[in-house]
């Protein structure tokens, strides 16, 4: 599976590519404004909260998966047709863009990649930007869903005891339960291993080389052939970890509800501290 689009490759050939600008960060609602102020030429703004997620609920988490029908309608608005080449990006390391990458792959598109290093790498390489809104000609893509694996809370919780690996992609201090800025309770799922998504990228915002990622995940118990699940706060940055695992040749399932779903149920245990259990 090809995960990344190097900036040099996109600079050399943008022909026919549908570019999606997925700038988003927790607590920052100004992604569309950033898009208007400067984006890759022709890039369409994608609103993560409303187009890449269903409405939040305690039962489903803060960013439940959208229905296939709503994702297809959004993808058509973005100008995607069957067979389109799609490149997604955000401001830098791809933490938000990976959500669009994962969802479109889950929906059934095969040619979707993340611009490695995002807008920062693009401008650093001398790539042009334009301002204002972009409204493309609608596409006609047909999505079906289910093309990438997902986990329910019970399936995720059962992984460690069954010999699999459950990776917690949140910041280490949230895993340890020292802070919890958004969700009902602090801590982590019993048996989950701390694997912060931010450690998948270097200081330049680009993904680490595949060999480095392979070593990183091996230290965490995730190797090719291992059953691997990933969660974060609400299934957004966990998609970046799934992408990094894919770049390392490791298949992994995403738990869409993640900690926001688990912590909303007081009957489910929460572990604090640095150890999985």
N, C-alpha and C positions, 0 to 999 in steps of 0.2 A: 504494500500500500504506500503510495507516494503521499507524504504528509505536507512537505514544505515546498514553497516556491521561493527560490533565492531571488533577491532584489535584482541581481545582474540579469537573470533570465527574463524577468518581467520587463526590465528596461529594454532588453533586446527585442522583445516581442509581446506587445499588449493586444495584438489583433484578435478580435473575437472574444476576449476575456470579459466576463461579467465581474466587476470589482465591487465588493461589498465592504463598506466602512462601518465597523461594529464598535465604535468607541463608546465605552461604558466603564464605570467603576462604581463600586458600592458607595452609596451616599452622594454621588455626583450626577445630577440629572441633566447636565449640559452637553451631552454628546452631540445632539443635533446642531447646537451653536458652534461647537468645535468643527464639525463637518463643514458648515457654511463658511467658516473662516479659512479653511484650506484642506483640500483632500486630493487624492490621486485623480487625475483627469477621468471623468466619466463615472467615478465611484458613486454608488447609491448608498444613502444612509440607511442603516438597519437599527431599529430600536429594540434592544435586547429585552426590556421589560414587557413590551406589548407584542412583539412579533416573534420572539424566540422563546416565549413562555406563555403558559396559560395563567389565569389569575391565581394569586397565592391563596393558600388555605392551610390550616393546621394539619389537615389530613394529607395534603399533597406537598407541602413545603412552600418555600418562597418563590421558586421558579419551576413549577411543574412543566412537563413536556406539553407543548401545544398539540392539538389534534392534527392528524395528517392533513385534514381538509384546510385548517387555518394556515398551516405551514405552506401547503401548496399555493393557497391564494396569495400569501406574502411573497413566496418565491416568484410567482408570476408577476407581481407588482414590481419586483426587483429586476425584471427582464430576463429571467431564466427560462430556457426552453430545454426540451430533451436533448441531451448531447452537449449542452453548454459547458464551456470551461469556466470554472468559478474560482476566484482568488479572494480570500477574506483577509481583512487586516484590522488592527486597532492602532492605538498610539505607539505601542512598542512590543512587549513580549508576547502578545497573543492571548492573554488571559481571557478576554471577552471574545475575540475572534474565533477562538477554538470552539466556543458554543455553537456558532453558526456552522463551522466545519463539521462538528459532530452531528448536528441536527440534519444537515443536508445529506450527509453520508447515511445517516439512519433512515432518511426519507427515500433513499434509493439513487442519489446522484453519485457517480463514481469519480468524476474529474473535479474534485474540490481540494484546494490546497490553502495553507496559511502562509501569508507573506512573511518570511522569516525576518524578524526585527521590526516589522510594521512600518508605520509612517516615519518613525525616527530614522530607520535604516534607509528608507526610500529617499528622504531629503538629504541625508548625509552622503548618499551616492550621487547627488545632483539631480534626482528625479523631479520632474515638474509637478506643480500643484495648481489647482484652480479653486475658485471660491463660488459660493452660491449653492442653490439646490439643484439636484439632478433628478429628473423624472424620465425614466427610460420608456421605450416602447414595451408594452406588456409581453411576457413570454407565455409559453403554453406547456410548461413542464407538467408531467404527471408523476406524483409521488405516491408511494405505497406504504412506507414505514416498516420498521422492524428489521432493517438491514444491519444494524449494529446491536449488540446485546445490552440489555439493561437488567438491573436488579431491583427487587422489592426490598423493604426493610428486613423481612424475615430471611430472605435469601442472602442478603449482605451479612447479617449477623451470624449466619450458619457457616460462612466461608472458612474462618480460621480453624474451627474444630474439624472441618472436613478436609483439611490439608491444603486449603487455598490461602490466598493472601488478600487481606482487605487493607487498602492504602487510604490514609486520611490526608487529603491534599491541602488542608488548611495550614495556616501559620502554626508553628510549633507551640506558641504560647496559648493558642486556642485549643489545640490538641490536649495540652497539659491541664487545661481548665483554669488557667490563671486569669484569663480575660474572656469575655463573651459579649461582643458589642451588639449583636443583633438577635440571636436566638434565645429561646426560653431558658435553657440550662447550659452550663459549661461542662466541658469534658469531652470524652470520645466514646465510641462504640467499643464494648469489650472485645479484645483481641485485635483491634485495628492497629496498624503500624503507622507512625508519623512519617509522612513523605511530602513536605511542603512543595507545592507547585512551583514556587519561585526558584527552587533549586534546579529546575529543569533548564533554566536559561542563564546565560552569562551576563556580565555587566552591560554589554551592548544590546541586551534585549533579544538576542538570537538564541535559538535552541542550542544546547550543548551538542557537540558531535555525537553521532549515534553510538560510537564505541564507549564514550564517557557515560552516556545515558545507560547503556547496557550494564556497565560496571556499577553504576549507582543503584539500579533496580535489583541487581543480583545481591548486593549487600542488604537490601530490604526483603529479600526472599522471593522476588519476582523474576522469573526466568521464562524463556520460551517453553511452552508446554504447561506452565503453572496456571491454575485457575486464579485469575486476578480480578478483583473488584475495586472500584475507586469511588470515594465520596468526598465532598467538601462541605461548604455551608449550605448551598442550594443547587448543586449540580452544574455550576457555571465553570469555576476554575478546575473542577475535576475533569472537565472535557480536555483541558490543556494537558493534564497528566495522562489521559488516555491517548492523546496525540503523541506525547513524548514516548510513551510505552510502544506505540505503533512504530515510531521512528526507530526504536531499538529492537523491533521484530517481536514484540510481545503483545498478544491480544488481551484486551481487558474490557470488562463490562462496566458501564456507568450506572451508578445509583442516582437517579434523577432527584428524588426527594431529599437525600443526604441528611446532614445533621439537623437542618431546619424541620424536617419531617420527624426524625427520631426524637429530638428533644421536646417536641410538642406533645408527646405521649408520656405522661408521668409514670406509666407502668413499665417503660423501657429503661434499663439501667444506664447510668453514665459513670465512666471511670475517669478519675483525675490522676495527674502525675505523668511522668515520662514513660512509664512502662505500658505495654499493650493491655495488660490485665490489672 
